Amino acid sequence: MRLALIALTGAAALLAGCKTIATFREDSQAPRAAPAVVARDCSKGGVGCPPTDRRQYYDDKTARYYYFDPSTGRYYWENGEPRF
């Protein structure tokens, strides 16, 4: 009987530091990372879309074209994604 009481006390001490299921659920509600940048639909043009009358440059490392938009002062890939 004495041994069982010691075993239960030891088990309770070990489990005291464990998280409960509710705590795990609360942790899963933590803020997530921002979603990836989504490419624009440039079929109608607009900010961030490649102009039809402006020069595009070729990036050899990525094998993609990009351009500079003077209205925003940024570089964009030809599909409209910002070029970082």
C-alpha positions as CSV (number, residue, x, y, z in Angstrom):
1,M,0.0,0.0,0.0
2,R,2.8,2.3,0.9
3,L,4.6,1.7,-2.4
4,A,1.4,2.4,-4.4
5,L,1.0,5.8,-2.6
6,I,4.6,6.7,-3.3
7,A,4.1,5.7,-7.0
8,L,0.9,7.8,-7.3
9,T,2.6,10.8,-5.7
10,G,5.6,10.5,-8.0
11,A,3.3,10.2,-11.1
12,A,1.3,13.3,-10.0
13,A,4.5,15.3,-9.6
14,L,5.6,14.3,-13.1
15,L,2.3,15.1,-14.7
16,A,2.0,18.5,-13.0
17,G,4.2,20.1,-15.6
18,C,2.4,18.7,-18.6
19,K,0.1,20.8,-20.7
20,T,-3.6,19.9,-20.9
21,I,-5.4,19.4,-24.2
22,A,-7.1,22.8,-23.8
23,T,-3.8,24.4,-23.5
24,F,-2.6,22.8,-26.7
25,R,-5.7,24.1,-28.4
26,E,-5.1,27.6,-27.2
27,D,-1.6,27.5,-28.4
28,S,-2.8,26.4,-31.9
29,Q,-4.8,29.6,-32.1
30,A,-1.5,31.6,-32.0
31,P,-1.0,34.1,-34.9
32,R,0.2,32.5,-38.1
33,A,2.7,33.8,-40.6
34,A,1.5,36.1,-43.3
35,P,0.4,34.3,-46.6
36,A,2.7,34.3,-49.6
37,V,2.5,37.2,-52.1
38,V,-0.2,36.4,-54.7
39,A,0.5,37.4,-58.3
40,R,-1.7,40.1,-59.8
41,D,-4.0,39.5,-62.8
42,C,-2.3,41.8,-65.3
43,S,-4.6,41.1,-68.2
44,K,-6.1,44.6,-67.7
45,G,-3.0,46.4,-66.6
46,G,-2.8,48.7,-63.6
47,V,-0.4,49.4,-60.8
48,G,2.2,46.6,-60.5
49,C,1.6,45.2,-63.9
50,P,4.1,45.5,-66.7
51,P,3.5,48.3,-69.1
52,T,3.2,47.4,-72.8
53,D,5.4,50.2,-74.0
54,R,8.2,50.0,-71.3
55,R,11.4,48.1,-71.4
56,Q,11.7,44.8,-69.6
57,Y,14.9,43.4,-68.2
58,Y,16.0,39.7,-68.1
59,D,17.4,38.2,-64.9
60,D,19.8,35.4,-65.8
61,K,19.8,33.8,-62.3
62,T,16.0,33.2,-62.2
63,A,15.4,33.1,-66.0
64,R,12.6,35.7,-65.6
65,Y,11.8,39.1,-67.0
66,Y,11.2,42.1,-64.7
67,Y,10.5,45.9,-65.1
68,F,10.6,49.1,-63.2
69,D,7.4,50.9,-62.4
70,P,8.2,54.7,-61.9
71,S,4.8,55.4,-60.4
72,T,5.5,53.1,-57.4
73,G,9.3,53.3,-57.6
74,R,9.6,49.5,-57.4
75,Y,10.7,46.6,-59.5
76,Y,8.2,43.9,-60.5
77,W,8.4,40.5,-62.2
78,E,6.5,40.4,-65.5
79,N,3.6,38.6,-63.8
80,G,3.2,41.5,-61.3
81,E,4.8,40.0,-58.2
82,P,7.1,42.5,-56.4
83,R,10.8,41.7,-57.1
84,F,12.7,41.8,-53.8
